[in-house]
Each structure stands twice: as structure tokens, then as C-alpha cells.
Amino acid sequence: MDKYYVDKNRQLEGEHEVHKEGCSWMPSDENRIYLGEFYMCRLAVEEAKKHYFMVDGCYACCRECYTR
């Protein structure tokens, strides 16, 4: 299982990105929310939707959940 986080800051199109621990695009500690450990990024995205309406996976670390 991997640890996932959601960025508190919105991207240009308004979505908050979900990142897997170790991602080179991981937001700083103060700009992220820990979501938990999951087997798939889709589960982390669903968890992030409890915090934010618009959520997307990071292209670099969660490509299978990236929808833009």
C-alpha cells in the first residue's frame, strides 16, 4: 500500500491533485492533507473528494487517476 496526500491548493483548472508519497511534485507539508494508505489511487481520489469537490490524480505519480 502507498501513502496518499491531496494538495490544498487548486490547480489552474480548479482541481486539487492527489499525490503518492515520494512524488517529485508533492506539495509542502503545510499545503497537503494526508489521506491514508491505499492499494489504488482511485481509492485515494475518493477519499480526497470528502475534502474537495474537484479532485484529480497527479500526472507524475497517479497517472491512472489523471483525467485532464
PQR file with spaces between the fields and no chain letter, atoms N, CA, C, O and H, PARSE charges and radii, in Angstrom:
ATOM       1  N    MET     1       0.849   -1.186    0.000 -0.4000 1.5000
ATOM       2  CA   MET     1       0.000    0.000    0.000 -0.0000 2.0000
ATOM       3  C    MET     1       0.888    1.240    0.000  0.5500 1.7000
ATOM       4  O    MET     1       2.010    1.233    0.507 -0.5500 1.4000
ATOM       5  N    ASP     2       0.350    2.291   -0.581 -0.4000 1.5000
ATOM       6  CA   ASP     2       1.068    3.561   -0.654 -0.0000 2.0000
ATOM       7  C    ASP     2       0.333    4.626    0.147  0.5500 1.7000
ATOM       8  O    ASP     2      -0.880    4.546    0.346 -0.5500 1.4000
ATOM       9  H    ASP     2      -0.562    2.296   -0.992  0.4000 1.0000
ATOM      10  N    LYS     3       1.082    5.621    0.603 -0.4000 1.5000
ATOM      11  CA   LYS     3       0.505    6.752    1.323 -0.0000 2.0000
ATOM      12  C    LYS     3       0.158    7.838    0.308  0.5500 1.7000
ATOM      13  O    LYS     3       0.935    8.126   -0.603 -0.5500 1.4000
ATOM      14  H    LYS     3       2.067    5.686    0.442  0.4000 1.0000
ATOM      15  N    TYR     4      -1.016    8.431    0.480 -0.4000 1.5000
ATOM      16  CA   TYR     4      -1.504    9.445   -0.461 -0.0000 2.0000
ATOM      17  C    TYR     4      -1.847   10.737    0.258  0.5500 1.7000
ATOM      18  O    TYR     4      -2.218   10.748    1.432 -0.5500 1.4000
ATOM      19  H    TYR     4      -1.647    8.196    1.220  0.4000 1.0000
ATOM      20  N    TYR     5      -1.708   11.830   -0.493 -0.4000 1.5000
ATOM      21  CA   TYR     5      -1.977   13.174    0.008 -0.0000 2.0000
ATOM      22  C    TYR     5      -2.749   13.944   -1.050  0.5500 1.7000
ATOM      23  O    TYR     5      -2.670   13.634   -2.239 -0.5500 1.4000
ATOM      24  H    TYR     5      -1.406   11.821   -1.446  0.4000 1.0000
ATOM      25  N    VAL     6      -3.495   14.949   -0.609 -0.4000 1.5000
ATOM      26  CA   VAL     6      -4.156   15.849   -1.549 -0.0000 2.0000
ATOM      27  C    VAL     6      -3.615   17.256   -1.314  0.5500 1.7000
ATOM      28  O    VAL     6      -3.437   17.690   -0.176 -0.5500 1.4000
ATOM      29  H    VAL     6      -3.558   15.201    0.356  0.4000 1.0000
ATOM      30  N    ASP     7      -3.364   17.942   -2.394 -0.4000 1.5000
ATOM      31  CA   ASP     7      -2.857   19.308   -2.354 -0.0000 2.0000
ATOM      32  C    ASP     7      -3.979   20.255   -1.931  0.5500 1.7000
ATOM      33  O    ASP     7      -5.073   20.205   -2.492 -0.5500 1.4000
ATOM      34  H    ASP     7      -3.508   17.589   -3.319  0.4000 1.0000
ATOM      35  N    LYS     8      -3.721   21.102   -0.963 -0.4000 1.5000
ATOM      36  CA   LYS     8      -4.715   22.076   -0.503 -0.0000 2.0000
ATOM      37  C    LYS     8      -4.934   23.185   -1.531  0.5500 1.7000
ATOM      38  O    LYS     8      -5.991   23.814   -1.569 -0.5500 1.4000
ATOM      39  H    LYS     8      -2.832   21.142   -0.507  0.4000 1.0000
ATOM      40  N    ASN     9      -3.925   23.410   -2.356 -0.4000 1.5000
ATOM      41  CA   ASN     9      -4.001   24.461   -3.375 -0.0000 2.0000
ATOM      42  C    ASN     9      -4.602   23.917   -4.661  0.5500 1.7000
ATOM      43  O    ASN     9      -4.290   22.803   -5.082 -0.5500 1.4000
ATOM      44  H    ASN     9      -3.066   22.898   -2.325  0.4000 1.0000
ATOM      45  N    ARG    10      -5.464   24.709   -5.281 -0.4000 1.5000
ATOM      46  CA   ARG    10      -6.087   24.302   -6.540 -0.0000 2.0000
ATOM      47  C    ARG    10      -5.117   24.491   -7.694  0.5500 1.7000
ATOM      48  O    ARG    10      -4.254   25.369   -7.663 -0.5500 1.4000
ATOM      49  H    ARG    10      -5.718   25.614   -4.939  0.4000 1.0000
ATOM      50  N    GLN    11      -5.271   23.658   -8.705 -0.4000 1.5000
ATOM      51  CA   GLN    11      -4.544   23.822   -9.955 -0.0000 2.0000
ATOM      52  C    GLN    11      -5.249   24.898  -10.787  0.5500 1.7000
ATOM      53  O    GLN    11      -6.291   25.410  -10.378 -0.5500 1.4000
ATOM      54  H    GLN    11      -5.972   22.945   -8.730  0.4000 1.0000
ATOM      55  N    LEU    12      -4.700   25.236  -11.924 -0.4000 1.5000
ATOM      56  CA   LEU    12      -5.269   26.297  -12.763 -0.0000 2.0000
ATOM      57  C    LEU    12      -6.716   26.036  -13.159  0.5500 1.7000
ATOM      58  O    LEU    12      -7.501   26.975  -13.285 -0.5500 1.4000
ATOM      59  H    LEU    12      -3.853   24.820  -12.256  0.4000 1.0000
ATOM      60  N    GLU    13      -7.073   24.780  -13.355 -0.4000 1.5000
ATOM      61  CA   GLU    13      -8.438   24.439  -13.762 -0.0000 2.0000
ATOM      62  C    GLU    13      -9.370   24.214  -12.571  0.5500 1.7000
ATOM      63  O    GLU    13     -10.534   23.860  -12.756 -0.5500 1.4000
ATOM      64  H    GLU    13      -6.435   24.017  -13.252  0.4000 1.0000
ATOM      65  N    GLY    14      -8.865   24.418  -11.350 -0.4000 1.5000
ATOM      66  CA   GLY    14      -9.700   24.361  -10.161 -0.0000 2.0000
ATOM      67  C    GLY    14      -9.646   23.071   -9.366  0.5500 1.7000
ATOM      68  O    GLY    14     -10.234   23.001   -8.287 -0.5500 1.4000
ATOM      69  H    GLY    14      -7.919   24.706  -11.200  0.4000 1.0000
ATOM      70  N    GLU    15      -8.968   22.055   -9.854 -0.4000 1.5000
ATOM      71  CA   GLU    15      -8.944   20.783   -9.140 -0.0000 2.0000
ATOM      72  C    GLU    15      -7.785   20.706   -8.145  0.5500 1.7000
ATOM      73  O    GLU    15      -6.779   21.404   -8.275 -0.5500 1.4000
ATOM      74  H    GLU    15      -8.490   22.112  -10.731  0.4000 1.0000
ATOM      75  N    HIS    16      -7.956   19.847   -7.164 -0.4000 1.5000
ATOM      76  CA   HIS    16      -6.926   19.554   -6.167 -0.0000 2.0000
ATOM      77  C    HIS    16      -6.309   18.209   -6.550  0.5500 1.7000
ATOM      78  O    HIS    16      -7.027   17.237   -6.785 -0.5500 1.4000
ATOM      79  H    HIS    16      -8.773   19.280   -7.059  0.4000 1.0000
ATOM      80  N    GLU    17      -4.984   18.157   -6.612 -0.4000 1.5000
ATOM      81  CA   GLU    17      -4.316   16.936   -7.064 -0.0000 2.0000
ATOM      82  C    GLU    17      -3.995   15.990   -5.919  0.5500 1.7000
ATOM      83  O    GLU    17      -3.617   16.409   -4.825 -0.5500 1.4000
ATOM      84  H    GLU    17      -4.401   18.947   -6.421  0.4000 1.0000
ATOM      85  N    VAL    18      -4.156   14.705   -6.200 -0.4000 1.5000
ATOM      86  CA   VAL    18      -3.782   13.645   -5.276 -0.0000 2.0000
ATOM      87  C    VAL    18      -2.379   13.171   -5.659  0.5500 1.7000
ATOM      88  O    VAL    18      -2.085   12.945   -6.833 -0.5500 1.4000
ATOM      89  H    VAL    18      -4.463   14.365   -7.089  0.4000 1.0000
ATOM      90  N    HIS    19      -1.519   13.024   -4.647 -0.4000 1.5000
ATOM      91  CA   HIS    19      -0.141   12.596   -4.857 -0.0000 2.0000
ATOM      92  C    HIS    19       0.182   11.375   -4.002  0.5500 1.7000
ATOM      93  O    HIS    19      -0.320   11.217   -2.890 -0.5500 1.4000
ATOM      94  H    HIS    19      -1.757   13.207   -3.694  0.4000 1.0000
ATOM      95  N    LYS    20       1.025   10.528   -4.550 -0.4000 1.5000
ATOM      96  CA   LYS    20       1.554    9.375   -3.833 -0.0000 2.0000
ATOM      97  C    LYS    20       2.843    9.810   -3.144  0.5500 1.7000
ATOM      98  O    LYS    20       3.619   10.577   -3.715 -0.5500 1.4000
ATOM      99  H    LYS    20       1.433   10.656   -5.454  0.4000 1.0000
ATOM     100  N    GLU    21       3.080    9.331   -1.929 -0.4000 1.5000
ATOM     101  CA   GLU    21       4.298    9.681   -1.206 -0.0000 2.0000
ATOM     102  C    GLU    21       5.526    9.393   -2.062  0.5500 1.7000
ATOM     103  O    GLU    21       5.636    8.333   -2.677 -0.5500 1.4000
ATOM     104  H    GLU    21       2.450    8.708   -1.466  0.4000 1.0000
ATOM     105  N    GLY    22       6.447   10.354   -2.091 -0.4000 1.5000
ATOM     106  CA   GLY    22       7.648   10.222   -2.891 -0.0000 2.0000
ATOM     107  C    GLY    22       7.574   10.934   -4.225  0.5500 1.7000
ATOM     108  O    GLY    22       8.573   10.996   -4.942 -0.5500 1.4000
ATOM     109  H    GLY    22       6.358   11.216   -1.592  0.4000 1.0000
ATOM     110  N    CYS    23       6.420   11.472   -4.578 -0.4000 1.5000
ATOM     111  CA   CYS    23       6.236   12.174   -5.843 -0.0000 2.0000
ATOM     112  C    CYS    23       7.130   13.414   -5.888  0.5500 1.7000
ATOM     113  O    CYS    23       7.272   14.124   -4.893 -0.5500 1.4000
ATOM     114  H    CYS    23       5.608   11.422   -3.996  0.4000 1.0000
ATOM     115  N    SER    24       7.719   13.659   -7.034 -0.4000 1.5000
ATOM     116  CA   SER    24       8.571   14.841   -7.181 -0.0000 2.0000
ATOM     117  C    SER    24       7.755   16.141   -7.178  0.5500 1.7000
ATOM     118  O    SER    24       8.331   17.215   -7.004 -0.5500 1.4000
ATOM     119  H    SER    24       7.603   13.082   -7.842  0.4000 1.0000
ATOM     120  N    TRP    25       6.447   16.071   -7.365 -0.4000 1.5000
ATOM     121  CA   TRP    25       5.568   17.238   -7.362 -0.0000 2.0000
ATOM     122  C    TRP    25       4.762   17.351   -6.059  0.5500 1.7000
ATOM     123  O    TRP    25       3.782   18.094   -5.996 -0.5500 1.4000
ATOM     124  H    TRP    25       5.980   15.199   -7.506  0.4000 1.0000
ATOM     125  N    MET    26       5.176   16.620   -5.034 -0.4000 1.5000
ATOM     126  CA   MET    26       4.473   16.625   -3.746 -0.0000 2.0000
ATOM     127  C    MET    26       4.456   18.036   -3.154  0.5500 1.7000
ATOM     128  O    MET    26       5.501   18.682   -3.070 -0.5500 1.4000
ATOM     129  H    MET    26       5.972   16.017   -5.086  0.4000 1.0000
ATOM     130  N    PRO    27       3.290   18.513   -2.747 -0.5600 1.5000
ATOM     131  CA   PRO    27       3.229   19.829   -2.102  0.2800 2.0000
ATOM     132  C    PRO    27       3.925   19.797   -0.746  0.5500 1.7000
ATOM     133  O    PRO    27       4.129   18.729   -0.168 -0.5500 1.4000
ATOM     134  N    SER    28       4.288   20.976   -0.244 -0.4000 1.5000
ATOM     135  CA   SER    28       4.942   21.070    1.058 -0.0000 2.0000
ATOM     136  C    SER    28       3.999   20.580    2.162  0.5500 1.7000
ATOM     137  O    SER    28       2.788   20.485    1.963 -0.5500 1.4000
ATOM     138  H    SER    28       4.123   21.844   -0.714  0.4000 1.0000
ATOM     139  N    ASP    29       4.569   20.275    3.313 -0.4000 1.5000
ATOM     140  CA   ASP    29       3.788   19.743    4.438 -0.0000 2.0000
ATOM     141  C    ASP    29       2.573   20.599    4.768  0.5500 1.7000
ATOM     142  O    ASP    29       1.492   20.069    5.024 -0.5500 1.4000
ATOM     143  H    ASP    29       5.553   20.352    3.475  0.4000 1.0000
ATOM     144  N    GLU    30       2.741   21.920    4.764 -0.4000 1.5000
ATOM     145  CA   GLU    30       1.634   22.804    5.142 -0.0000 2.0000
ATOM     146  C    GLU    30       0.580   22.938    4.052  0.5500 1.7000
ATOM     147  O    GLU    30      -0.502   23.471    4.295 -0.5500 1.4000
ATOM     148  H    GLU    30       3.620   22.350    4.555  0.4000 1.0000
ATOM     149  N    ASN    31       0.892   22.457    2.848 -0.4000 1.5000
ATOM     150  CA   ASN    31      -0.050   22.574    1.731 -0.0000 2.0000
ATOM     151  C    ASN    31      -0.653   21.244    1.304  0.5500 1.7000
ATOM     152  O    ASN    31      -1.117   21.110    0.171 -0.5500 1.4000
ATOM     153  H    ASN    31       1.772   22.024    2.650  0.4000 1.0000
ATOM     154  N    ARG    32      -0.652   20.275    2.183 -0.4000 1.5000
ATOM     155  CA   ARG    32      -1.233   18.978    1.836 -0.0000 2.0000
ATOM     156  C    ARG    32      -1.980   18.373    3.013  0.5500 1.7000
ATOM     157  O    ARG    32      -1.732   18.694    4.175 -0.5500 1.4000
ATOM     158  H    ARG    32      -0.275   20.384    3.103  0.4000 1.0000
ATOM     159  N    ILE    33      -2.913   17.477    2.664 -0.4000 1.5000
ATOM     160  CA   ILE    33      -3.696   16.736    3.653 -0.0000 2.0000
ATOM     161  C    ILE    33      -3.404   15.256    3.442  0.5500 1.7000
ATOM     162  O    ILE    33      -3.499   14.754    2.322 -0.5500 1.4000
ATOM     163  H    ILE    33      -3.115   17.216    1.720  0.4000 1.0000
ATOM     164  N    TYR    34      -3.052   14.566    4.510 -0.4000 1.5000
ATOM     165  CA   TYR    34      -2.814   13.125    4.436 -0.0000 2.0000
ATOM     166  C    TYR    34      -4.151   12.410    4.284  0.5500 1.7000
ATOM     167  O    TYR    34      -5.077   12.631    5.064 -0.5500 1.4000
ATOM     168  H    TYR    34      -2.975   14.974    5.420  0.4000 1.0000
ATOM     169  N    LEU    35      -4.240   11.557    3.277 -0.4000 1.5000
ATOM     170  CA   LEU    35      -5.495   10.837    3.004 -0.0000 2.0000
ATOM     171  C    LEU    35      -5.500    9.435    3.591  0.5500 1.7000
ATOM     172  O    LEU    35      -6.564    8.919    3.934 -0.5500 1.4000
ATOM     173  H    LEU    35      -3.488   11.378    2.643  0.4000 1.0000
ATOM     174  N    GLY    36      -4.341    8.810    3.713 -0.4000 1.5000
ATOM     175  CA   GLY    36      -4.248    7.454    4.229 -0.0000 2.0000
ATOM     176  C    GLY    36      -3.458    6.563    3.291  0.5500 1.7000
ATOM     177  O    GLY    36      -2.852    7.029    2.326 -0.5500 1.4000
ATOM     178  H    GLY    36      -3.477    9.229    3.435  0.4000 1.0000
ATOM     179  N    GLU    37      -3.476    5.272    3.590 -0.4000 1.5000
ATOM     180  CA   GLU    37      -2.789    4.270    2.775 -0.0000 2.0000
ATOM     181  C    GLU    37      -3.819    3.508    1.951  0.5500 1.7000
ATOM     182  O    GLU    37      -4.841    3.060    2.471 -0.5500 1.4000
ATOM     183  H    GLU    37      -3.969    4.893    4.373  0.4000 1.0000
ATOM     184  N    PHE    38      -3.535    3.371    0.667 -0.4000 1.5000
ATOM     185  CA   PHE    38      -4.464    2.719   -0.251 -0.0000 2.0000
ATOM     186  C    PHE    38      -3.709    1.838   -1.235  0.5500 1.7000
ATOM     187  O    PHE    38      -2.540    2.080   -1.531 -0.5500 1.4000
ATOM     188  H    PHE    38      -2.705    3.735    0.245  0.4000 1.0000
ATOM     189  N    TYR    39      -4.386    0.819   -1.734 -0.4000 1.5000
ATOM     190  CA   TYR    39      -3.827   -0.061   -2.755 -0.0000 2.0000
ATOM     191  C    TYR    39      -3.885    0.577   -4.142  0.5500 1.7000
ATOM     192  O    TYR    39      -3.057    0.275   -5.001 -0.5500 1.4000
ATOM     193  H    TYR    39      -5.337    0.622   -1.493  0.4000 1.0000
ATOM     194  N    MET    40      -4.868    1.464   -4.362 -0.4000 1.5000
ATOM     195  CA   MET    40      -5.065    2.087   -5.677 -0.0000 2.0000
ATOM     196  C    MET    40      -5.306    3.573   -5.491  0.5500 1.7000
ATOM     197  O    MET    40      -5.894    4.004   -4.499 -0.5500 1.4000
ATOM     198  H    MET    40      -5.540    1.710   -3.664  0.4000 1.0000
ATOM     199  N    CYS    41      -4.840    4.358   -6.470 -0.4000 1.5000
ATOM     200  CA   CYS    41      -5.042    5.809   -6.376 -0.0000 2.0000
ATOM     201  C    CYS    41      -6.519    6.169   -6.444  0.5500 1.7000
ATOM     202  O    CYS    41      -6.925    7.191   -5.891 -0.5500 1.4000
ATOM     203  H    CYS    41      -4.363    4.009   -7.276  0.4000 1.0000
ATOM     204  N    ARG    42      -7.325    5.359   -7.104 -0.4000 1.5000
ATOM     205  CA   ARG    42      -8.761    5.665   -7.202 -0.0000 2.0000
ATOM     206  C    ARG    42      -9.406    5.754   -5.819  0.5500 1.7000
ATOM     207  O    ARG    42     -10.303    6.566   -5.594 -0.5500 1.4000
ATOM     208  H    ARG    42      -6.995    4.529   -7.553  0.4000 1.0000
ATOM     209  N    LEU    43      -8.946    4.922   -4.909 -0.4000 1.5000
ATOM     210  CA   LEU    43      -9.477    4.978   -3.543 -0.0000 2.0000
ATOM     211  C    LEU    43      -9.039    6.261   -2.847  0.5500 1.7000
ATOM     212  O    LEU    43      -9.805    6.847   -2.082 -0.5500 1.4000
ATOM     213  H    LEU    43      -8.218    4.262   -5.092  0.4000 1.0000
ATOM     214  N    ALA    44      -7.813    6.696   -3.109 -0.4000 1.5000
ATOM     215  CA   ALA    44      -7.316    7.952   -2.538 -0.0000 2.0000
ATOM     216  C    ALA    44      -8.083    9.135   -3.119  0.5500 1.7000
ATOM     217  O    ALA    44      -8.394   10.080   -2.394 -0.5500 1.4000
ATOM     218  H    ALA    44      -7.191    6.220   -3.731  0.4000 1.0000
ATOM     219  N    VAL    45      -8.390    9.101   -4.397 -0.4000 1.5000
ATOM     220  CA   VAL    45      -9.169   10.170   -5.027 -0.0000 2.0000
ATOM     221  C    VAL    45     -10.551   10.253   -4.387  0.5500 1.7000
ATOM     222  O    VAL    45     -11.046   11.349   -4.120 -0.5500 1.4000
ATOM     223  H    VAL    45      -8.138    8.334   -4.987  0.4000 1.0000
ATOM     224  N    GLU    46     -11.170    9.116   -4.142 -0.4000 1.5000
ATOM     225  CA   GLU    46     -12.488    9.114   -3.485 -0.0000 2.0000
ATOM     226  C    GLU    46     -12.400    9.706   -2.082  0.5500 1.7000
ATOM     227  O    GLU    46     -13.294   10.438   -1.657 -0.5500 1.4000
ATOM     228  H    GLU    46     -10.768    8.226   -4.358  0.4000 1.0000
ATOM     229  N    GLU    47     -11.334    9.393   -1.373 -0.4000 1.5000
ATOM     230  CA   GLU    47     -11.137    9.964   -0.037 -0.0000 2.0000
ATOM     231  C    GLU    47     -10.942   11.480   -0.130  0.5500 1.7000
ATOM     232  O    GLU    47     -11.470   12.226    0.694 -0.5500 1.4000
ATOM     233  H    GLU    47     -10.608    8.799   -1.718  0.4000 1.0000
ATOM     234  N    ALA    48     -10.189   11.929   -1.125 -0.4000 1.5000
ATOM     235  CA   ALA    48      -9.940   13.363   -1.304 -0.0000 2.0000
ATOM     236  C    ALA    48     -11.227   14.115   -1.607  0.5500 1.7000
ATOM     237  O    ALA    48     -11.352   15.291   -1.265 -0.5500 1.4000
ATOM     238  H    ALA    48      -9.759   11.322   -1.795  0.4000 1.0000
ATOM     239  N    LYS    49     -12.179   13.452   -2.244 -0.4000 1.5000
ATOM     240  CA   LYS    49     -13.459   14.093   -2.557 -0.0000 2.0000
ATOM     241  C    LYS    49     -14.285   14.385   -1.308  0.5500 1.7000
ATOM     242  O    LYS    49     -15.289   15.093   -1.387 -0.5500 1.4000
ATOM     243  H    LYS    49     -12.077   12.497   -2.522  0.4000 1.0000
ATOM     244  N    LYS    50     -13.886   13.857   -0.170 -0.4000 1.5000
ATOM     245  CA   LYS    50     -14.528   14.206    1.099 -0.0000 2.0000
ATOM     246  C    LYS    50     -14.073   15.592    1.557  0.5500 1.7000
ATOM     247  O    LYS    50     -14.723   16.225    2.390 -0.5500 1.4000
ATOM     248  H    LYS    50     -13.071   13.281   -0.105  0.4000 1.0000
ATOM     249  N    HIS    51     -12.949   16.054    1.004 -0.4000 1.5000
ATOM     250  CA   HIS    51     -12.385   17.360    1.352 -0.0000 2.0000
ATOM     251  C    HIS    51     -12.665   18.418    0.291  0.5500 1.7000
ATOM     252  O    HIS    51     -12.907   19.582    0.611 -0.5500 1.4000
ATOM     253  H    HIS    51     -12.421   15.540    0.327  0.4000 1.0000
ATOM     254  N    TYR    52     -12.628   18.000   -0.984 -0.4000 1.5000
ATOM     255  CA   TYR    52     -12.764   18.936   -2.101 -0.0000 2.0000
ATOM     256  C    TYR    52     -13.664   18.347   -3.174  0.5500 1.7000
ATOM     257  O    TYR    52     -13.684   17.135   -3.390 -0.5500 1.4000
ATOM     258  H    TYR    52     -12.431   17.055   -1.244  0.4000 1.0000
ATOM     259  N    PHE    53     -14.406   19.216   -3.840 -0.4000 1.5000
ATOM     260  CA   PHE    53     -15.333   18.781   -4.880 -0.0000 2.0000
ATOM     261  C    PHE    53     -14.604   18.344   -6.154  0.5500 1.7000
ATOM     262  O    PHE    53     -14.913   17.301   -6.730 -0.5500 1.4000
ATOM     263  H    PHE    53     -14.390   20.200   -3.664  0.4000 1.0000
ATOM     264  N    MET    54     -13.636   19.152   -6.582 -0.4000 1.5000
ATOM     265  CA   MET    54     -12.890   18.854   -7.811 -0.0000 2.0000
ATOM     266  C    MET    54     -11.526   18.252   -7.455  0.5500 1.7000
ATOM     267  O    MET    54     -10.680   18.920   -6.859 -0.5500 1.4000
ATOM     268  H    MET    54     -13.385   19.999   -6.114  0.4000 1.0000
ATOM     269  N    VAL    55     -11.325   16.981   -7.826 -0.4000 1.5000
ATOM     270  CA   VAL    55     -10.104   16.257   -7.488 -0.0000 2.0000
ATOM     271  C    VAL    55      -9.616   15.513   -8.718  0.5500 1.7000
ATOM     272  O    VAL    55     -10.411   15.008   -9.511 -0.5500 1.4000
ATOM     273  H    VAL    55     -12.012   16.439   -8.309  0.4000 1.0000
ATOM     274  N    ASP    56      -8.300   15.450   -8.868 -0.4000 1.5000
ATOM     275  CA   ASP    56      -7.691   14.719   -9.981 -0.0000 2.0000
ATOM     276  C    ASP    56      -6.406   14.080   -9.481  0.5500 1.7000
ATOM     277  O    ASP    56      -5.821   14.537   -8.500 -0.5500 1.4000
ATOM     278  H    ASP    56      -7.654   15.860   -8.225  0.4000 1.0000
ATOM     279  N    GLY    57      -5.971   13.034  -10.149 -0.4000 1.5000
ATOM     280  CA   GLY    57      -4.699   12.407   -9.828 -0.0000 2.0000
ATOM     281  C    GLY    57      -3.562   13.186  -10.455  0.5500 1.7000
ATOM     282  O    GLY    57      -3.737   13.825  -11.492 -0.5500 1.4000
ATOM     283  H    GLY    57      -6.447   12.662  -10.946  0.4000 1.0000
ATOM     284  N    CYS    58      -2.409   13.136   -9.835 -0.4000 1.5000
ATOM     285  CA   CYS    58      -1.205   13.768  -10.366 -0.0000 2.0000
ATOM     286  C    CYS    58      -0.719   12.992  -11.589  0.5500 1.7000
ATOM     287  O    CYS    58      -0.670   11.762  -11.569 -0.5500 1.4000
ATOM     288  H    CYS    58      -2.267   12.617   -8.993  0.4000 1.0000
ATOM     289  N    TYR    59      -0.367   13.705  -12.638 -0.4000 1.5000
ATOM     290  CA   TYR    59       0.115   13.072  -13.868 -0.0000 2.0000
ATOM     291  C    TYR    59       1.402   12.290  -13.616  0.5500 1.7000
ATOM     292  O    TYR    59       1.623   11.249  -14.235 -0.5500 1.4000
ATOM     293  H    TYR    59      -0.407   14.704  -12.654  0.4000 1.0000
ATOM     294  N    ALA    60       2.250   12.779  -12.717 -0.4000 1.5000
ATOM     295  CA   ALA    60       3.550   12.146  -12.473 -0.0000 2.0000
ATOM     296  C    ALA    60       3.459   10.860  -11.638  0.5500 1.7000
ATOM     297  O    ALA    60       4.135    9.877  -11.942 -0.5500 1.4000
ATOM     298  H    ALA    60       2.070   13.624  -12.214  0.4000 1.0000
ATOM     299  N    CYS    61       2.636   10.864  -10.602 -0.4000 1.5000
ATOM     300  CA   CYS    61       2.645    9.712   -9.686 -0.0000 2.0000
ATOM     301  C    CYS    61       1.341    8.920   -9.646  0.5500 1.7000
ATOM     302  O    CYS    61       1.320    7.803   -9.129 -0.5500 1.4000
ATOM     303  H    CYS    61       2.086   11.663  -10.355  0.4000 1.0000
ATOM     304  N    CYS    62       0.270    9.468  -10.176 -0.4000 1.5000
ATOM     305  CA   CYS    62      -1.044    8.801  -10.163 -0.0000 2.0000
ATOM     306  C    CYS    62      -1.655    8.863  -11.549  0.5500 1.7000
ATOM     307  O    CYS    62      -2.824    9.213  -11.707 -0.5500 1.4000
ATOM     308  H    CYS    62       0.287   10.376  -10.596  0.4000 1.0000
ATOM     309  N    ARG    63      -0.864    8.524  -12.546 -0.4000 1.5000
ATOM     310  CA   ARG    63      -1.300    8.686  -13.936 -0.0000 2.0000
ATOM     311  C    ARG    63      -2.589    7.948  -14.233  0.5500 1.7000
ATOM     312  O    ARG    63      -3.393    8.423  -15.034 -0.5500 1.4000
ATOM     313  H    ARG    63       0.086    8.240  -12.418  0.4000 1.0000
ATOM     314  N    GLU    64      -2.809    6.802  -13.613 -0.4000 1.5000
ATOM     315  CA   GLU    64      -4.033    6.049  -13.881 -0.0000 2.0000
ATOM     316  C    GLU    64      -5.281    6.758  -13.366  0.5500 1.7000
ATOM     317  O    GLU    64      -6.402    6.405  -13.733 -0.5500 1.4000
ATOM     318  H    GLU    64      -2.155    6.416  -12.962  0.4000 1.0000
ATOM     319  N    CYS    65      -5.076    7.766  -12.509 -0.4000 1.5000
ATOM     320  CA   CYS    65      -6.195    8.549  -11.986 -0.0000 2.0000
ATOM     321  C    CYS    65      -6.211    9.968  -12.559  0.5500 1.7000
ATOM     322  O    CYS    65      -7.053   10.780  -12.175 -0.5500 1.4000
ATOM     323  H    CYS    65      -4.165    8.053  -12.211  0.4000 1.0000
ATOM     324  N    TYR    66      -5.319   10.261  -13.441 -0.4000 1.5000
ATOM     325  CA   TYR    66      -5.239   11.578  -14.073 -0.0000 2.0000
ATOM     326  C    TYR    66      -6.279   11.654  -15.169  0.5500 1.7000
ATOM     327  O    TYR    66      -6.315   10.789  -16.044 -0.5500 1.4000
ATOM     328  H    TYR    66      -4.635    9.601  -13.753  0.4000 1.0000
ATOM     329  N    THR    67      -7.143   12.689  -15.139 -0.4000 1.5000
ATOM     330  CA   THR    67      -8.247   12.744  -16.097 -0.0000 2.0000
ATOM     331  C    THR    67      -8.225   13.973  -16.998  0.5500 1.7000
ATOM     332  O    THR    67      -9.007   14.034  -17.946 -0.5500 1.4000
ATOM     333  H    THR    67      -7.114   13.391  -14.428  0.4000 1.0000
ATOM     334  N    ARG    68      -7.378   14.936  -16.747 -0.4000 1.5000
ATOM     335  CA   ARG    68      -7.376   16.141  -17.567 -0.0000 2.0000
ATOM     336  C    ARG    68      -6.872   15.803  -18.902  0.5500 1.7000
ATOM     337  O    ARG    68      -6.782   16.674  -19.767 -0.5500 1.4000
ATOM     338  H    ARG    68      -6.743   14.886  -15.976  0.4000 1.0000
